[in-house]
Amino acid sequence: MRRAIVTRWSGATLGATALWPFLRIVDSKADGVVDSRRSVSVFDFMSESQRTAVMNFDFGVDQLRAIERAQDYLQAKGGGQVYFPYGGYGITGPIINRANISLIGSERLPTLKNVNKEYSFRMSSIFAPGNFHPEYVGRLRAVPCDRIKVGSVVMLRNSRDAATLSKDDCVIIMSDEYYVSSGFKIPKYIFLNEIVSVNGELVQLKYSIDREFEGGFIRLDGTQIGRDGVPLFFWRNGEIRNFRVDTKGFYISDSATLNCRFDNIRIDSAKCGVYGNAYQRTVFSNISGKVDDGVGETSLCSLMTRIENFKFEMSKGSGDRPQTGISIQENGRKIVYSNGKVDFGSVRLRAALVNYINAEECSVLGLEIAHRGAHENAVVQYSDATRAGRVACANNTTQVQYDGVRCARYYSFSGSDDPNNVVGNKLVESKFTGTVSSGECGRMVAVQGKNTIRQCDFGDGKPLFGATVANQEFEDSYLAGNRKLELPREFFKRNVIRGIRSHGGLQLAG
C-alpha cells in the first residue's frame, strides 16, 4: 500500500510527486541545517520514481548509485555535504565515504537499510569509512625514515623518495615493531596523517606524532589492495549525522578514519554499536539502539578517539560470534568511552564486559551496565596478548555500575612473562552488585607494575593474589562480603593497603 505523506503546513494529504516541489524548498535550507560548506540534496541525483520510493519507505528500490553520484559531484568541487531528506533509503552495498564529504540526514532521522540478501562482512554494512583490515595493512612496505620523533615532521632516509609525495596526500606512519594477533601483523604504532608540505627529505604533517620509534612512511596511492579487491584507504575530515541504520551485518566495516565524527545514529538492527579499525581523532556521539553481538570494539591502533553518550540494548545475538561488551585492543591508545548505558538483558556472556587488550592510556568513564543472565568472565579485565613488553598500561576505568550479575570474577589484572607489563591501570568509584558464583571477585598474578583500585565495591567475592604481587594500591574499598580476608603479611609489606573492609565491617586481616 502506498504511504500517504502529510505536509506540515496544511495537514493535507499529498502524493510524493505533488510534495516534491515543497521538499525542494526545504532542501534548499540544508546549508543552514548542517553548516556553511557546500551542500546538495541527494534528491537532486534521483529520478522521480526513486524519490517516491524514499518518501514511501520503499526499501526495494536501490538508492546506492544516486548517493554515489552526489558524492562524485561534491568530490569534483573539493568536498561538501550530502543532505538526506526524511524517508527510507534502500541500499545493496555500503556507502563508501569520501574525503572531505559529510552525509547529513534530516533531523527526523531518515533510515538507511542494507537490503543485500546474502550476508557479507563488507557488502552488508551501511558505511565503509575506510578499508583497513590488519590482514592487508600488515603486508605494507614502508619507505624508510630516520628515527621518527615526537612532533609533526618526518625525515625520509633517502631524499629521492620525496619525489613521490605531494601536499594533501594520505599517508601512514608505521612502526617497525609489531606483534602477531590472530595470525596478523599488528604494528605497535600506526599514525594516519596528511601531508602539509615536502621540502627535500623533510615531510611536514598535519597532525603531530606523540611517540618516538623506528618506522617508515607509506603513501596510499590506490595500488595497495585490501578486502574484496578494494584499495586500502581511510576516510578523513567528514561527518555522518542524523540517521537510523538497519542491517543484518555491521553498519560500519573495515574502518579507518581521521578527524571524523559520527553523531545521532539510531541502530534499528546491527551486530555492534561501534566496531572497526584505526579510528583516529574521531568522535562517536549519541549512538543508541539494539545490537546483536557487541557494544564497542576499537582495534588496530585506534588513537585519540571518543565514544560518548551511548545507550545500547543487547539482543539474543546473531549466533555467529561471541557476544561482548567494550573491547579496546590491538594497541589502542588514548581512547575514551564515557557516559554510556548498556542493558545486556539475560544473554549468556563469555567475554569480559570491559576488556583492555594491549591498550594504553584508555578510559571507561561513567558506564552503567545491567545484566540479568549468566556471566563466565571478568567484568573488567586487563590483559597482555603478546606475553612480552609493556603493552597494557595507564588505563582508567571509573564510575562503573554493574547490576545483577553472576560472574566468576569482577576484575582481573593478568600477568605474563614480564611482571611489569600491566601498569598504570585504575579502577575508581566503581560498584558491582550481585552474587559471585565462584566466590572469587578478583585475580592478580605476577603483577608488579603499579595499579590502583580505589573506592570500589566488589560484592561478596574474595580476591586471589599471587605470591609475587607487589606495588599495588588498594584504598577505601569493600571486598569479600561478610568473610574475613586472610592474606600473608608479606603482601602488606609489598603493597599499599588502606581502608579495605568487608560489608560486615571486618578489617582486612594480615
C-alpha positions in Angstrom: 0.0 0.0 0.0 1.3 3.4 -0.9 2.1 5.6 2.1 0.4 9.0 2.2 2.5 12.0 3.3 1.1 14.9 5.3 2.5 18.3 4.9 3.5 20.3 8.0 1.8 23.4 6.6 -1.8 22.4 6.0 -2.2 18.8 7.1 -3.3 18.0 3.5 -2.5 14.5 2.2 -0.3 14.6 -1.0 1.3 12.1 -3.2 5.1 12.1 -3.5 5.0 13.8 -6.9 2.9 16.7 -5.6 5.1 17.1 -2.5 8.4 17.2 -4.4 8.5 21.0 -5.0 7.9 21.6 -1.3 10.7 19.2 -0.4 13.0 21.1 -2.7 12.3 24.3 -0.8 13.1 22.5 2.5 16.2 21.0 0.9 17.4 24.5 -0.1 17.8 25.2 3.6 20.2 22.3 4.0 23.2 24.6 4.3 21.6 26.1 7.4 20.8 22.7 8.9 24.4 21.5 8.6 27.0 24.3 8.3 28.3 26.8 5.8 30.0 24.3 3.5 28.7 23.4 0.0 25.6 21.2 0.3 23.5 19.3 -2.1 20.4 17.2 -1.6 20.6 13.5 -2.6 17.2 14.0 -4.2 18.9 16.2 -6.9 20.5 13.0 -8.2 17.4 10.8 -8.2 14.7 10.1 -10.6 11.1 10.9 -9.7 10.4 7.2 -9.0 13.4 6.9 -6.7 12.3 10.0 -4.7 8.8 8.4 -4.5 10.3 5.2 -3.1 12.2 7.2 -0.5 9.2 9.1 0.7 7.1 5.9 0.8 9.8 4.0 2.7 10.1 1.5 -0.2 13.4 -0.1 0.5 13.1 -2.4 -2.5 14.5 0.4 -4.7 18.3 0.6 -4.6 19.4 4.2 -3.9 23.2 3.5 -3.7 24.1 4.8 -7.1 22.3 8.1 -6.5 24.2 8.6 -3.3 27.4 7.9 -5.1 26.6 10.4 -7.8 26.0 13.1 -5.2 29.4 12.3 -3.7 31.0 12.3 -7.1 29.6 15.8 -7.7 31.0 17.2 -4.4 34.3 15.4 -4.8 34.9 17.2 -8.1 34.3 20.5 -6.2 36.6 19.7 -3.3 34.1 18.4 -0.8 30.9 19.4 1.0 27.8 17.8 2.4 25.1 15.4 1.0 21.8 16.1 2.6 19.2 13.3 3.0 15.6 14.3 3.3 13.4 12.2 5.7 12.4 8.9 4.2 13.7 5.3 3.7 16.7 4.6 1.6 17.4 1.0 0.5 21.0 0.2 -0.5 22.5 -3.1 -1.7 26.1 -2.3 -0.5 28.0 0.1 1.7 28.2 3.8 1.1 32.0 4.3 0.5 32.8 7.5 2.4 34.9 10.1 0.6 37.5 12.6 2.0 36.0 16.0 3.0 32.4 14.9 2.3 29.8 14.6 5.0 26.5 12.8 5.0 23.8 14.7 6.9 20.3 13.4 7.5 17.1 15.4 8.3 16.6 15.9 12.0 13.7 13.4 11.7 16.3 10.7 11.0 16.0 9.1 7.6 16.6 5.4 7.5 19.4 3.7 5.6 18.7 0.0 5.2 21.1 -2.5 3.6 18.9 -5.0 1.7 21.6 -7.2 0.4 20.1 -10.7 0.6 23.4 -12.5 1.0 25.4 -11.7 4.2 29.0 -10.4 3.6 31.1 -8.5 6.2 31.7 -5.6 3.9 28.7 -5.7 1.5 26.1 -5.9 4.3 27.3 -2.8 6.0 25.8 0.7 5.7 29.0 2.8 5.7 32.6 1.9 4.6 34.7 4.8 6.0 37.9 3.1 5.0 39.3 -0.3 4.0 41.9 -1.2 6.6 41.9 -4.8 7.8 45.2 -5.9 9.6 45.5 -8.9 7.1 46.3 -6.3 4.4 47.9 -3.5 6.5 50.5 -5.9 7.9 51.8 -6.5 4.3 52.6 -2.9 3.5 56.2 -2.0 2.9 57.2 1.4 4.2 59.7 3.9 2.8 62.5 4.0 5.4 62.8 7.1 7.6 65.3 8.3 10.2 64.1 7.6 13.7 60.7 9.2 14.0 60.5 11.8 16.7 57.7 13.5 18.6 56.2 16.3 16.5 54.8 16.9 13.0 58.0 16.5 10.9 59.3 13.2 9.5 62.7 12.9 7.8 63.0 10.5 4.9 66.2 8.4 4.8 66.5 9.0 1.1 65.6 12.4 -0.3 64.7 10.8 -3.7 61.6 9.3 -2.1 60.2 12.8 -1.7 59.5 12.9 -5.4 56.6 10.6 -4.9 54.9 12.8 -2.3 52.8 16.0 -2.5 50.5 18.2 -0.5 47.3 16.6 0.8 48.5 13.1 0.2 47.0 10.4 2.6 49.9 8.8 4.4 50.6 6.2 7.1 53.5 6.4 9.5 54.0 2.9 10.9 56.5 1.4 13.4 58.8 -1.4 12.6 57.9 -3.1 15.9 54.9 -5.3 15.8 53.3 -8.4 17.2 51.1 -11.1 15.8 47.4 -11.2 16.7 45.1 -13.9 15.1 47.8 -14.6 12.6 48.1 -10.9 11.5 51.0 -8.5 12.0 49.9 -5.6 14.2 52.3 -2.6 14.3 52.8 -1.1 17.7 52.1 2.3 16.3 50.1 3.5 13.3 49.5 7.2 12.6 47.1 8.2 9.8 48.0 11.6 8.5 48.0 14.2 5.7 51.0 15.9 4.1 51.1 19.7 4.5 54.4 20.2 2.6 57.5 18.4 1.3 60.9 20.1 1.4 63.7 17.8 0.4 63.8 14.9 2.8 61.6 16.8 5.3 57.9 16.0 5.3 55.6 18.3 7.2 52.5 16.5 8.6 49.1 18.0 9.5 48.9 16.1 12.9 51.6 15.6 15.4 53.1 12.2 16.4 53.3 11.7 20.2 55.7 8.8 20.3 59.3 8.2 19.2 60.1 5.0 17.3 61.8 3.3 14.4 59.5 3.1 11.4 58.6 4.2 7.9 56.3 6.1 5.7 53.6 4.8 3.4 51.7 6.9 0.8 48.3 5.4 -0.1 48.1 5.6 -3.9 45.4 3.2 -4.8 47.7 0.3 -5.6 47.6 -1.3 -2.1 44.7 -3.7 -2.3 42.6 -4.7 0.7 39.4 -6.7 1.3 37.3 -7.6 -1.7 39.9 -6.1 -4.1 39.2 -2.6 -2.9 42.3 -0.3 -2.4 43.3 0.5 1.2 42.1 3.9 2.2 41.0 5.9 5.2 38.1 8.5 5.4 39.2 11.9 6.6 37.6 15.2 7.5 33.9 14.2 7.4 30.8 13.7 9.4 27.8 11.3 9.4 24.9 12.7 11.3 21.2 12.1 11.9 20.4 8.6 10.6 18.6 5.4 11.5 20.5 2.3 10.3 19.2 -1.2 9.7 21.4 -4.1 8.6 21.9 -7.8 9.5 25.6 -7.1 9.5 27.9 -4.4 10.9 26.8 -0.9 10.0 30.5 0.1 9.7 33.0 -2.2 8.1 36.9 -2.2 7.9 37.1 1.4 9.0 39.9 3.8 9.2 39.1 7.4 9.9 41.0 10.6 10.6 39.3 13.7 12.0 35.8 12.4 11.5 32.5 12.4 13.5 29.5 10.1 13.9 26.6 11.8 15.6 23.0 11.0 16.4 22.9 7.5 15.0 19.9 5.2 15.9 20.5 1.5 15.3 17.4 -0.5 14.4 19.5 -3.6 13.8 23.2 -4.2 13.6 25.8 -6.6 15.0 27.7 -4.0 17.0 27.3 -0.4 18.4 30.8 0.8 17.4 33.1 -1.5 15.5 36.2 -1.0 13.5 39.9 -0.4 13.0 42.1 2.6 13.2 39.7 5.3 14.4 42.0 8.2 14.9 40.9 11.7 16.2 37.3 10.6 15.7 34.2 11.1 17.8 31.1 8.9 18.2 28.4 10.8 20.0 24.7 10.0 20.8 24.8 6.4 19.3 22.0 4.2 20.5 19.8 1.2 19.7 19.6 -2.6 19.6 22.8 -4.6 18.8 23.2 -8.4 18.3 26.8 -9.1 19.4 28.7 -6.3 20.9 28.8 -2.8 22.4 32.1 -1.4 21.1 35.3 -2.7 19.6 38.1 -0.3 18.7 41.0 -2.1 17.2 44.3 -1.7 15.1 45.9 1.3 16.7 42.8 3.4 17.2 44.0 6.7 18.7 42.6 9.8 20.4 39.0 8.7 19.8 36.0 9.3 22.0 32.7 7.3 22.2 30.3 9.3 24.3 26.7 9.5 25.3 25.8 6.0 24.1 23.0 3.6 25.0 22.6 0.0 23.8 20.3 -3.0 24.3 21.7 -6.4 23.6 19.5 -8.8 21.6 19.7 -12.6 21.7 22.7 -12.5 19.3 23.3 -13.5 15.7 24.9 -16.8 16.7 28.0 -16.4 14.5 30.3 -14.7 17.1 30.5 -14.4 20.9 28.7 -11.5 22.5 30.9 -9.0 24.1 30.9 -5.6 25.8 33.6 -2.9 25.3 36.9 -4.1 23.9 39.9 -1.8 23.4 42.6 -3.9 21.6 45.4 -4.2 19.2 47.5 -1.3 20.6 44.6 1.2 21.0 45.7 4.4 22.8 44.0 7.4 24.4 40.5 6.0 23.7 37.7 7.2 26.0 34.2 5.6 26.4 32.1 7.9 28.5 28.6 8.4 29.8 27.2 5.1 28.5 24.4 2.7 29.5 24.2 -0.9 28.4 21.5 -3.4 29.0 22.7 -6.9 28.3 19.4 -8.4 29.2 19.6 -12.1 30.0 22.1 -13.2 27.3 24.9 -15.6 28.3 28.1 -13.7 28.1 31.5 -15.4 27.9 33.8 -12.4 27.3 34.8 -9.6 29.7 32.4 -6.8 29.8 35.1 -4.2 29.7 38.3 -5.6 28.1 41.7 -3.9 27.7 44.0 -6.0 25.4 47.2 -4.3 24.5 45.8 -0.8 25.3 47.5 2.3 26.6 46.1 5.3 28.4 42.5 4.4 27.8 39.4 5.1 29.9 35.9 3.9 30.6 34.1 6.7 32.5 30.6 6.8 33.9 29.4 3.4 32.5 26.2 1.8 33.8 25.8 -1.9 33.0 22.8 -4.1 33.7 22.8 -7.9 33.2 20.3 -10.5 34.3 21.9 -13.6 32.8 24.9 -15.9 33.5 28.3 -14.5 33.0 31.5 -16.5 32.7 34.3 -14.0 32.7 35.5 -10.7 34.3 33.6 -7.5 34.5 36.8 -5.5 33.9 39.9 -7.3 32.6 43.3 -6.0 31.7 45.4 -8.5 29.7 48.5 -8.8 27.6 48.1 -10.7 24.3 51.8 -10.7 23.4 53.3 -12.1 26.7 56.2 -9.7 26.2 56.7 -6.0 26.8 54.8 -3.2 28.5 51.6 -3.2 26.4 48.6 -2.7 28.8 49.3 0.5 30.7 47.8 3.6 32.1 44.2 2.6 31.6 41.4 4.2 33.7 38.0 2.7 34.5 35.8 5.0 36.6 32.3 5.3 37.9 31.1 1.9 36.6 27.8 0.5 37.8 27.1 -3.2 37.2 23.9 -4.8 38.5 22.6 -8.2 39.0 25.4 -10.4 37.6 26.7 -13.8 38.5 30.3 -14.0 37.4 33.5 -15.8 38.0 35.4 -12.7 38.9 34.9 -9.0 39.0 38.2 -7.6 37.9 41.4 -9.0 36.6 44.9 -7.7 36.1 46.6 -10.5 34.2 50.3 -11.2 34.5 52.6 -12.6 31.8 56.3 -13.3 31.3 57.1 -9.6 32.1 55.8 -8.7 35.6 55.8 -5.0 34.7 53.7 -5.2 31.6 50.4 -4.3 33.3 51.0 -0.9 34.9 49.2 2.4 35.5 45.7 0.9 35.4 43.0 2.5 37.5 39.6 1.2 38.7 37.9 4.0 40.6 34.5 4.8 42.0 33.0 1.5 40.7 30.2 -0.5 42.1 29.4 -4.1 41.2 26.5 -5.8 42.9 25.3 -9.4 42.7 26.5 -12.9 43.6 29.9 -14.1 42.6 29.3 -17.7 41.6 32.9 -18.8 42.2 33.4 -16.9 45.4 36.3 -15.1 43.8 36.0 -11.4 43.0 39.4 -10.7 41.6 42.6 -12.3 40.4 46.0 -10.8 40.2 49.0 -13.0 39.4 52.7 -12.0 39.0 51.8 -8.3 38.6 54.5 -5.8 39.8 53.7 -2.6 37.8 51.8 -0.1 39.9 48.0 -0.3 39.6 45.3 1.4 41.7 41.9 0.2 43.0 40.1 3.0 44.9 36.6 3.5 46.3 35.2 0.3 44.8 32.6 -2.3 46.0 33.2 -5.8 44.8 30.2 -7.5 46.4 30.8 -10.8 48.2 33.7 -12.2 46.2 37.1 -13.0 47.7 40.3 -11.8 45.9 43.1 -14.1 44.9 46.6 -12.7 44.8 49.7 -14.4 43.6 52.7 -14.7 45.9 54.8 -12.2 44.0 52.3 -9.4 43.5 53.8 -6.1 44.5 53.4 -2.3 44.2 49.6 -2.3 44.1 47.4 0.3 45.9 44.1 -0.8 47.4 42.2 2.0 49.2 38.7 2.6 50.7 37.1 -0.4 49.1 34.8 -3.3 50.1 35.8 -6.9 49.3 34.7 -10.3 50.3 31.2 -9.6 51.6 31.0 -10.8 55.2 34.0 -13.1 55.0 37.3 -12.3 56.8 40.2 -11.8 54.4 43.3 -13.8 55.3 46.4 -12.6 53.4 50.1 -13.2 54.0 51.9 -10.4 55.9 54.4 -10.2 53.1 51.6 -9.0 50.9 51.1 -6.0 53.2 54.8 -5.2 53.0 54.9 -5.2 49.2 51.7 -3.3 48.6 49.8 -0.3 49.9 46.6 -1.4 51.7 44.3 1.3 53.3 40.7 1.2 54.4 39.7 -2.2 53.0 36.7 -3.8 54.6 34.0 -6.4 54.2 30.4 -5.5 54.2 30.1 -6.9 57.7 32.7 -4.4 58.9 35.6 -6.8 59.1 39.0 -5.3 58.5 41.4 -6.9 56.0 43.5 -9.3 58.1 47.2 -9.8 57.6 
